[in-house]
Amino acid sequence: MAVIEKRDPLGRPGVIAGGHGAADVTDKISAIVLKRRTPATILAAGATAFLLFLGLVTAISYLFYRGVGIWGINVPVAWGFAIVNFVWWIGIGHAGTLISAILLLLHQNWRVSINRLAEAMTLFAVACAGMFPLLHLGRPQYFYWLLPYPTSMGVWPQFRSPLVWDLFAISTYGTVSLIFWYLGLIPDLASMRDTANRRWVKKAYGLLSFGWRGTAREWSRFQRGYLILGGMATPLVVSVHSVVSLDFTVAVTPGWHSTLFPPYFVAGAIFSGFAMVLTIVIPIRRIFGLQDLITLRHFDNMSKVMLASGWIVAYSYIVETFISWYGANQFESYMMWNRLFGQYGYMYWIVLFCNIIAIQPLWKRSLRQNLVFLWVLSIVVNVGMWLERYVIVVQSLHRDFMPGAWGMYSGTFWDWLTLLGSFGLFGSLLFLFLRLAPALSISEARELAEASAEERR
C-alpha cells in the first residue's frame, strides 16, 4: 500500500493510507485474523499470559479456601494490594474512553487507528479492576448483597458505603463502554464476514454483525447511535474515577481527606491509561506491520496528551504538599513528612521520578516519535502510577492518629501472585481479541482512505 505524506496547516506530519484505496485497508486489517498465521511472538506472549492467568485462578481459589488472611493486610493497614490494584486498573481503562468518545466528539481523526485497541483495553482493564473490591470483601460469594435487590427481610445496601458507590460506578462504566465498543465493531464484523472464505466463519461473523448490509438507513442510525453513546461515555471519564477517589476523600485519615482527589485521580487515570495504550500499541504495530495505519503522528499526539496529564499530576503533588504545610494541621504535616522521609519514603521519590522527571524529555519532538524510548517510558510511568496508589493507600494507613495504632505492611506471595495474575487475565483477553476481531477500525480507516483519495483527485 502506498503511503502519502502530508502536513496539516500547523506543519505537523500526517500519514493517510492511500494507494490502492479503501479495499486495501479492509484486506490489511482483516488479514490479521482471517489469513495471516499468528506470529510466534504473539503466541509466546499469549502462552505467558495464560500461565499468569492460571496463577490468578490458583490465588483466588486459595483465597476462597483460607480467606483474606493469606494477604498482608492487618491493623492498621486494612487496605492493601487489592485496593491499590483496583484503583490502578480502573485508571488504565480511562484512555480508551477518552480516545474513543471525547476525541470523537472533538472530530479528531487521528484517533481512528488506535481507538479499537484502546476500547478493548478499557473493557479488559475494567474486568481486572472489578474483581479486586469483590475479593476484598472477605466473603466474595455474597457480592450480590451490594445490589438493591428485593428481599423478604427488607435489607438494603448501605448507600453511604464507598463500596456500593464503586459497584454502581464500575458497572455503569463497563456497560456503556461495552455497548460503545460493540456498536463500533458491527460494521467491521460485517466486513470480516464479506472477506472470509470459510463458510462457518462467514456465518459466525454474520451472526455477530446482526445482518449488517451497509445501507444508507443503517449507516444513519449507526452514526446517530455512536454519537449518542460517545456523549454518554464522555462524562464517565470524569465521574468514574471521581467516585473512586471519594473512597478515600470521605475518610478522616490524614492524606485522604482532601477535595483535591477527584481531579487528581482523573488526571492520573488519563496519564496511566495513555501509557498503557503506548505499551500495547507499539509492539502490536511492529508485529503486524501496521506502520502505514498507526503512524508517528499518533504517537506524537498521545505523547502530548500524556505530557499534559503528567503535568496536572505534578501540579497535584505540589498542591498536596503545599496544603499540608499551609494548613497548619499537625497530622497532615506529619503525614507529608512521613511520605517524604519515612520508612516508605523511597517509594515516593521513585514516584516523583517516574511521573514527573521521566516524562520531561517528551518536550522534544524527536523523542515523542522514538518508539523504543516511548515504550520504555510507558512502562516506567505505569510502575510509577502503581507505586503512587501504593503510597496513597499504605502510607496514609500505617501511621494513624494514635502511635499505638502504628504498623507496617508488605505484600505476601499471594498478593503478588494475584497482581501478576491480573496481568495474565488482561493479556489473555487481549490475545483472544487480536485473534477474533479486527484490531483497528476498518470502517473508519476506509472512510479516511476514501477522503484521501478524493483529495488527490
Disulfide bonds with the S-S distance in Angstrom:
none
